[in-house]
C-alpha cells in the first residue's frame, strides 16, 4: 500500500514577543520596539518589524541596538504573558492534529497528513489556523507548507510577515539549490563556515558533494546535510520530543573577578536549575559550566558522570569542581551559566560514580 505524501506545516509567529507588547500597548504600535533591558548589560530578546531595518535583532547588546536606533523603545519581557498566549495558539493547533512539535513559544511543526478537520488542502488548513490565531489572539503568524520539516521551515520564512508559502512535492531540490547553506535550519554558523571553506556556498554546491566526501568532513551529520541538499528530510514530527537539557545563565551588572562572587552566583544558578529539575522529575549525568568574558570570548567546561546529579548541593559541587581550575581568572566574567544534560530520572543508577572532564567548546 502506497504511503500518503506527508503534509507538514511550520507555523512561526511574527516578531512574537514584540507583537504581544504592541498588541497590549497601543502606544507602541508602529514604533521600533525591543523586548529586553536597556541598561548597559542588557540584551535584546526580540525586535519588532519596525526596528529591523535598523539592524536590530535578538541577542544584540542593548547599547548597540540603542546606538543603531536612538528612537528604539525598550520594553521589559513578560514571559508569563508570552507563555499564556503560546498556550492559546497551541490549543488552536490541537483542533487540527495531535501531532504538534513545539520548537519554542512562538513556532511549531504540525503534521496534518491525517487532519482532525478535513479541508481541501494543507494550504487551506494553514490559512484557517492563521486566521484563528489572528481572531483569538490579535497576532499574525506566517506558515510554511511542504512534504517535510526542513522545507516547511524554509517556506515559513519566505513570505514573512503574515504570509504563507508552499513548496510542493518534487520542488524541494530546486528550491534549495540557490540558497546559501547558512540559511539552512540545522546548519549553524560554524558549520556553514567550514562548508564555505570547502567551496560549498549554496544548496547546489552541497548537493554536488558525494556523501562519502561529506562524511570525511562532517561525520554522522553528513547524511542529514546530503538529504536536505536534495530536498529530503525523513524526520517525523515528534509531539513528545524529550527535553535534552536544563540550564540557567545570568549576565552581571558588573564584571566579576573574584572567586567568592562567582561561587555565590553559581550557587544561585544551581538553585534555579535544580528547581527546574525537581519540577520535571529529571536529573542528568553531564554538567556544563559556561563563562563569557568581558571581551565576549567564551569557554565551556563539562564533566560526565555514571550517576545523575542527586540534589542542589551535588549540582553546585560539580559546578565548583569545573570552576576552580579556571582560577585565578585571566579576564573578568560578564556571564555565567550552568546546564544539566544527558537527562534521566533522578533515581537512575550506573555503578560507582566516575568523573570525566570533556574538552572545552
N, C-alpha and C positions, 0 to 999 in steps of 0.2 A: 504494500500500500504506500503510495507516494505521500511524503510528509508535506504539509502545507508550508508555504513560504512564511517565515516569521514576519510579524509586523511589530516593530519596536518604535515607541515614541519616547523622545527625550524632551522633557519639559524643563525649561530654565527661566526662572523669574527674572524680570528686567530690573537691574540695579536694586535688588530686593530690600536691603536694609534702608537705603536712602529713599526708596519709593514709599516704604512704610512711614518714614518720618514726614515726607511731603504729603502723604495722604492724611496724616493725623494733625498736621500743622499747615494750614493753607498758606501762611505767610512764607513758607519755604518753597512753594511751587514756582517753577520757572527760574529758580536761583541755583547757583552751583553749591551743592551740599556735600559735605564729607561726614560720614559717621566715624567718630573717633574722638580723641582728645587733642586739643590744640596746644598743649604745653610742650616744653622742649623735648621730652622723651615720648611724645605721643606718636601714634601710627594710624594711618587711615585704614579703617576696616572696610569701607565701601564708599563709592563716589557716585553721585547722581550723573545722569547723562549730560546735564548742563556743565558739569565740572570736567568731563573727559576731554573736550577739545583743548584744555589747558595742560593735558598730560597727567592729570590726577588719576591715580589708580590705587587699588588696595595694596597694603603692605608698604606704602610710601611713607617716609618720615613726615610728620605733620608740618614741621618747619619748612621743608622743601615744598610741600603742597601749598603752604601759605605764600611762599615767595612766587611760585608759578601763577597763583591766582589770589591776589590780595583781597578780592571780594568773597572768597570762599567762606561759607558758613559751616562751622563745626557743630555737630550735634552728638551728645554722648550716647553710646549704644544702649539699647533696651532689649536685651536678649530674651527676657521673659515674654515680651510682646512678639518678637520675631518667631519664637517657638510656638506661640499660640496661633499665629497666622499660618505658620507652616502646617500645624495640625489641621486647620481648616482646609488647606489645599490638598493634603493627603487624604482627607475624607472625600473630597471630590474625586480623586484618582480611584478610590476604592469602589466607587459606583460602577466603574468600567472594567476593572480587573483586580484580582488579588495578587497579581504578580507585579509588585512595586519594589524597586530597589532604590532607596534614597542614597544620594551621594553627599548631600548636605541639607541644610534647612531650605535651600532655595532651588534645588534641582533633583530630578529623579528619572530613572528609566521605568517605562511601563511596557509590558508585553501584552499586546491586545490581539494576539493571533486568534484567541478564542474569547472575545469580549463578553462581559456580562450583559451589556446592552448592545444589540445589533444595530449597526449603521452601515451605510453604503460603502464606506471605505475607512481606512485608517486616517486619511486626511480629514474626513468628516468628524471622526471621534476627536482628533486633536483640536479642531475648530470648536467643537462643543465644550471640551474641557477648558479651553482658554476663555470662552465666553462665560462659563460658570465661575471661573476664578475671578474675572472682572466684575461680574454681577454680585458675587458674595463677599469679595474682599476689597474691591475697588482698585485692584492692582492688575498690571498687564504681565503676560507671560509670552515667551517665544517657544516654539516647538520644532523639533526635527523629527522627520518620519522616514524610516528606512527598514531594511531587512536584517540589520544587525546593530549592536550597540555602538560600535565605533562610528559608523556612518550616521546614525541618528544624532549622536553628539555633535559631529561636524556640521550636520544640517541645521541644528538649532542655532548655531552662530551665524548662519548665512543670511538671515533676514531679520536681524535684531534692530531695534526693539519692537515688540508687539507684532511679530510676524511668524510665519512658519514656512518650512521648505521641505520638499520631498526628494529623496534620492531613490528612484525606483529600482527594482531588481534588474541586474545587468548593467547598471550605470555607475556602480561604485568605483570600478577601476579607473574609468575615465575622469570621474570627479576628483579622485585623489591625486591623479598624475601631476597636475601643475602646482599643487600646494606645497609650501615649504614643510619639511619634516618637523620643524619646530612648532608647527601649528597642530600636530597630531596629539590627541589625548593618549597618554601612555608613553610619549617620548619627551622627557624633561630636558631642561636647558643643557645639562652636562652631556647627555646622550646625543642631543642634536649637534653639539659642538664636535663630538667625536665622529659623528656621521659626516658632518661638513668637511672635516679633515681628511676623510676618505673619499671625498668627491661626491657625497650623497647630499644633495641640496633639496630635492623635490621627491614627491612620491614616485615619479617615473624613474628617477635615479635609484631609489631604494628597490623598486621592482626589478631593475636590471641586475642587481647584485644576486649571485647564486646563494641559495640558503646555506650551503656549507661554508662559503666565504663569510657570510654574516655570523655564523656560529663561532668562527675563529675569533671574531672581534667582540661579540655580544653574548656568547654563551646561550643559556636556555631561553633568553628573551628573543633570540633571533627568529624563532618560529612565529612569534606574535608579530614582529616587525615585518617579516616576509608576507604574512597573511594580510595585514592591513594595507600593504602596498598594492595588493591585488583586490582590495575591497572586501576582504574576507575576515570574519570575526565570529567564532562559534561560541563565545562566552554566553551563558544563559543569564537572564535577568534573575537575580538572587534576592528574593524577598527577605530572607532571614540571614543576610550576609553577616558572618561573625565579626565582631569588633576585633581589630588587630592590636590595639594599644590603648593605654590610658595615660595621659600626661598633663602637666601644667607647666607654664613658664611665666616669668614676670620680667618686665623692663623697669629698672630702677630710676627714680628721680635723679639720683646722683650715682656716679660710678662707684662700685665697691672695690676696695683694695685690700681689705684685711680679712683674715680667716674667721674671726668671730662674727662679723657681719654676714659673710657668705654662709656660714653654718646656720645662723638664725634664719636667713632667707630660705635655705634648703629645708629647714625644719617646717616652716610654714607651707612650702610647696608639697612636702611629703604628706603632711596632714590632709591637704586638699585632694591629692591623688588617691590616698588610701580611703578617704571618704567615698570617692567615686567607685573604687574597687568594692568596698563593702556594699554599696547601694546595688551593684550589679552582681554580687556574689562571685566576684572574679579575683584572681591574683595572677602572678606571672613569674616567669623564670629569668627574664632578661631585664636589667635595669640600665637605663641610659641617662647620662648626665650631659647637659648641653650648656656651653658658655659662649656668649657673644661679647667680644671685647669692645672697647670704646672706639676703635678704628673699624668696627664692623667685621673684623676677622672672626672666624667661628671655629670651635672644635667640639667634638663629642667624644665621650669615653663610655664604654659599655662593659658589663660583665654578665656572664651567663651562669646559671646555677642548675643543679639537678633537682632542687626542691624549690617550690614557689615561695614568694615573699609571705611571711607569716602574719605580720601586723605592721602598724605605722612605724614602730621603733626599728623593726627589721629593715624597712624601706629606707629610713633615714640613715641607718648604719651603712647600708650599701652605697647610698649617695655620698656619704662622707669618705668611704673607702676609695671612691673614684676621684673625689676632690683633692684629697691630701697629697697625692703625688704631683699635683699641679702647683703646689705652694712652695715657696712664695711666688705670688703672681708676677709674671713678667709684664703684664699690661692690665689696667683696670677693667672690670667687668660691668657691662651695661645690661646684660640679660642673662638670666639663669633659668634652667628648666630641668625637669626630671620626668622620665617616662618609664612605665612598666609595659613590657610586651611579652611575646610567647605566652599568651594568656591561657589560663586554665582555671579549674575550680580551686578554691583556697586549700582544700584538703588533699590535693593531688600529692603523691609521693614518688620519689625516684631514687631511693637509696641515700647513701651518705652525701651530704652537701659538698659541692666542689665548685670553686670559683674559677672562671677563666676569662682573662681580660681579652677583649676583642680590639682590633686596630681602630684608630680614630678615623672618622669620616668627615 
